[in-house]
Amino acid sequence: MNNRELFTRFIYCLLGWGTVGIVYQYTGQVTGQAHILLPSELDNAVPFSPDAIWLYLSFFLFIPLGYFLCPLRKARPLMYAMQLCALVSGAVYLCYPTTMLYHDYDLSTLSGLALSALMNIDSPQNLLPSLHVSLTLVVLNALWSTQQKFRTVLAVIWALAICASVLVLKRHLFIDVVTGALTACGALVIVHTAKFVLKRNTNE
């Protein structure tokens, strides 16, 4: 990977993830009556553990690695898909802000302290759909490769662990995970369809 390619990947990451940051910060600061989401039976069946904070935080390593490890041809579509996830999610956050009753946790452990620090800077709103899930899945799509099966398996395990951590940590409910996955699928379909149409029009 030469310096030019490295810089190109960095720009895609900056524009893609930067859009997410701007949207998330803005919508998280909007005050209003948030709808309280109640846990389902599935949510109640998932045991709470503050130790899941480390898998949750590994999201912030998984995302940039996606930009720098995926084939270069996938980096731009990844940026577009991530921006689309941010815009769709941001619109939902503004029109239908949601929150939940958060779990009590033990502050005496290292994991508890890390979770406390996260909660001090994170918005109690912006639950549905889960950007944690949608962004993880669009990155997983970019990393997916039939030629590099071992890396793909590792990426799948890591992505699933991140998605599970939001439930174990009680930062999201199952409905947030489902809608986050649907958001990712919708964004990927739109991006790939647009790419196909543009390519076809160019060849005509």
Secondary structure, DSSP 4 states (H G I P E B T S, - for coil): --HHHHHHHHHHHHHHHHHHHHHHHHHHH--S-PEEPPP-HHHHHSPP-GGGHHHHHTHHHHHHHHHHHS-HHHHHHHHHHHHHHHHHHHHHHHHS-EE--PPP--TTSHHHHHHHHHHHHS-S---SS-HHHHHHHHHHHHH--SS-HHHHHHHHHHHHHHHHHHHHTTSS-HHHHHHHHHHHHHHHHHHHHHHHHHHHHHH-
